[in-house]
Amino acid sequence: MVYDKNTKNLTRINKLNLTDFRNHSYSSITTDKDFILLTGLNGSGKTNVLEAISMFTASKGLRGSNLADQSNSNGRGGWSVFMEVHSELGNIKLGTGINKHDLIKGKARQCRVDGTSYKSPKIFTNYLGLIWLTPQMDGLFIGQRSDRRKFFDKLINLLETDHSENIKNYERLIMQRNKILTRLDILDDNWLDNIEKQIAKLATQIFISRDLAVNKVNKIMEEEVRSNLFPSAKIVMREEIGNVNLHTDMEQIEENIKNLFLESRKKDKATFKANFGVHRTDFTLLYKKNNMFAENCSTGEQKNLLISLILAEARVFQNNNNNLPILLLDEITAHMDNKRLTNLFDQISDIGSQTWLTGTSPDFFTHICNKTDIFDISNGKLI
């Protein structure tokens, strides 16, 4: 599949300010380049910059941390991140953060677009998409199923923007149902019927969003001319929804799921949990050349499969939104030789996404030095 860079709307972060965020008292970056490389020793604060950018999503960012943990221990008790973004909508000013007073009270962080406040960070998805890869993900396929599900669901949410909210509401209802089942000696059928109806509706929407997004990404990985050195992969969903036929019309799926929850009440009551559902779905990648699932591949192969995935995700995002996501790649050089690293940068350049990278030395990034801004960081300061 051929991608014409001239047809793409190139979203770019032109300015980024961190105030009392992690170990950064105040750091400001201005750039107009395709690649932004953050160098420095381990613990200097490079990844903290990527995390600050990742707060402009509907999630808790790339570390999934609490707001209090992100506050500078020597600061004023809160933190803020500001960025100027250039996109098809023009120059947009985005800001997020929390002050000491709200932090103590356990309030949510503030979210602003061009000075206007919004209740939810979901507003940021109207202006930019973010995809990240960190060293912690190297063990994704041999770790907890829940971690894989969260990772893939974040990617899916880039393409199906109501997905995360549906999951949040679904999980809340599952918890309510569990409490009802475990606390009542005599089950309140009407109460449970109503909750299970809502669960079935959300479960159907979640499955359909996953299925649509996975098919789009798999299609790109199938159709793309393999001019790169990264493996051809396929996303595989492993569902745990009993004997429900998921490939029928939406109303029938809802009805089947609702009936299955009804039938499983006694078992779920005895085990203190919902024993099936979209909250138990697992994801993996199939290395097509070897017909081998990712969990059985080497560490290097697993990382290369993840890179194939995020490259395909970036292309699908562009097809969906006529825009490009911004990539955040933390210590990307690990487990990768120079030939494959060079090919990765060529693939990213072909896609056109602005990419923020971290590394201990600029020596690994000479292939892109003519289109890269390099910022050296030490103890949370640009030097």
Secondary structure, DSSP 8 states (H G I E B T S, - for coil): ----GGGS---EEEEEEEEEETTEEEEEEE--SSEEEEE-STTSSHHHHHHHHHTSSSSSTTTT--TGGGB-TTSSS-EEEEEEEEETTEEEEEEEEE-HHHHHTT---EEEETTEEES-GGGGGGT--EEEE-GGGGGGGGS-HHHHHHHHHHHHHHHSTTHHHHHHHHHHHHHHHHHHHHH-SS--HHHHHHHHHHHHHHHHHHHHHHHHHHHHHHHHHHHS---SSS--EEEEEE---TT---SS-HHHHHHHHHHHHHHTHHHHHHHTS--SSGGG-EEEEEETTTTEEGGGS-HHHHHHHHHHHHHHHHHHHHHHHSS--EEEESSTTTT--HHHHHHHHHHHHHHT--EEEEES-GGGGGGGGGGEEEEEEETTEE-
